[in-house]
């Protein structure tokens, strides 16, 4: 099962929602000092919308792919996080 299949499954939807809440909160906290509270909140909301879009999730799933043989769960998660950071940075440029 790839990331996209998991996220659209019933058990994955809870993980996705929790992850999106975390992304939105982290972006808000990281940008509030430079953008101000209202702009940081809007930017965080826009990032959440981007990360939850079908296009982004599909691209992320393709970039991550299936777990590599002998890859631990922690290694897979770390690789997925890095791919997500890279994709997010590319989309925000």
C-alpha positions in Angstrom: 0.0 0.0 0.0 1.4 3.4 -1.0 0.9 6.7 0.9 -2.0 7.8 -1.3 -3.9 4.5 -0.8 -3.3 4.7 2.9 -4.4 8.3 3.3 -7.7 7.7 1.5 -8.4 4.6 3.7 -10.5 5.0 6.8 -7.6 4.6 9.2 -5.5 7.0 7.1 -8.0 9.8 7.2 -7.4 10.3 10.9 -3.6 10.4 10.4 -4.0 12.8 7.5 -6.2 15.2 9.5 -3.8 15.1 12.5 -0.9 15.7 10.1 -2.6 18.6 8.4 -3.4 20.2 11.8 0.3 19.9 12.7 1.4 21.4 9.5 -0.9 24.3 9.8 0.1 25.0 13.4 3.9 24.7 12.7 3.7 27.0 9.7 1.7 29.5 11.7 4.2 29.5 14.6 7.1 29.7 12.2 5.8 32.7 10.3 4.0 34.7 12.9 7.1 36.8 13.8 7.8 37.8 10.2 4.2 38.1 8.8 2.1 39.1 11.8 -0.7 37.1 13.2 -3.4 37.5 10.5 -1.1 37.0 7.5 0.7 34.1 9.2 -2.7 32.5 9.9 -3.8 32.9 6.3 -0.4 31.6 5.0 -0.7 28.5 7.3 -4.2 27.9 6.1 -3.1 28.2 2.4 -0.2 25.7 3.1 -2.6 23.3 4.7 -4.9 23.5 1.6 -1.9 22.9 -0.7 -0.6 19.9 1.3 -4.1 18.4 1.3 -4.8 18.9 -2.4 -5.1 15.8 -4.6 -2.3 17.0 -6.8 0.1 17.4 -3.9 -0.8 14.1 -2.2 -0.5 12.2 -5.6 2.9 13.7 -6.3 4.1 13.0 -2.8 2.9 9.4 -3.1 4.7 9.0 -6.4 7.9 10.6 -5.0 7.9 8.4 -1.9 6.9 5.1 -3.5 6.7 1.8 -1.7 9.0 1.1 1.3 12.4 0.0 0.2 13.3 -3.6 1.0 14.9 -3.8 4.5 13.9 -0.2 5.2 12.6 0.2 8.8 9.4 2.1 9.5 11.4 4.9 11.1 13.6 5.2 8.0 10.5 5.2 5.7 8.8 7.9 7.8 12.0 10.0 7.7 12.3 9.6 3.9 8.6 10.5 3.5 9.1 13.6 5.7 12.1 14.7 3.6 10.2 14.2 0.3 7.3 16.2 1.7 9.6 19.1 2.7 11.3 19.0 -0.7 7.9 19.0 -2.5 6.5 21.8 -0.3 9.6 24.0 -0.9 9.3 23.4 -4.7 5.6 24.4 -4.7 6.2 27.5 -2.6 9.0 28.9 -4.8 
